[in-house]
Amino acid sequence: MDEGHRCQAPHLCANNCGFFNSPVTRDLCSKCYRDLQLKEQQSSSANLVIINQTLVPLPSEVQKKL
């Protein structure tokens, strides 16, 4: 067997959930990685809403006060 293809011992998920990790999933198990992706997606969606709200024109009553 080639030295470069030697099997490595599995490592546990970085969230300490008890499942095994993968370097492809940021050292998380597939479930924790999926949860992280959903959280990041929701966070970025929330940021987009805030940005969009700041781009909405001010109501005419507010513009008159400025």
Number of C-alpha atoms within 10 A of each C-alpha: 5 5 6 6 7 8 7 6 6 10 15 16 22 17 13 12 13 11 16 15 23 16 10 10 15 13 17 23 23 17 14 20 20 13 11 14 12 12 12 12 12 12 11 12 12 12 12 12 11 11 11 10 10 10 9 8 9 10 8 8 8 9 9 8 6 5
